Amino acid sequence: MSEKTIFELLHSFEQVNHKMIVRWKRKSAHDLGISHIVVLHELRQDGEVRPSDLAKRLGFTPASLTHLSTKLSNQDLIIRRQDDTDRRTTYWSISEKGIALLEQAQKDGQGTRRELFAHLSEEEQETLLAIYQKLDQSLD
């Protein structure tokens, strides 16, 4: 490959990611972003968790996670619970409504993935995922 600048690479990544998100959002009937869905996914996968632990795990700032949680809570997609012994500590879990929305978002996402990656072979898709995972790990 000819010498590409970091900016050309970042721009290409950003363009593809943006187009994927736009297509996914068009298929979705809800007004949540990818970050909201990621939070719901983590809550479903791991169960009840403290927001600070969730923020660390996802690489979000506590402030951005609080902002995300406002919309999730207002739509009854998460449940907030205060610790019985320490009222300063709260826990979040996903609600039944949140599970239903997450499942629909995942179906929408699967359709979008099939549409976007139809021109890539299964092997190319697996290679692309492996490359992104390797880059992600090297950046930690």
PyMOL commands that set and color helices and strands:
alter all, ss='L'
color gray80, all
select helices_A, chain A and resi 6-27+34-46+51-58+62-74+96-116+122-139
alter helices_A, ss='H'
color red, helices_A
select strands_A, chain A and resi 78-82+90-94
alter strands_A, ss='S'
color yellow, strands_A
deselect
rebuild
show_as cartoon
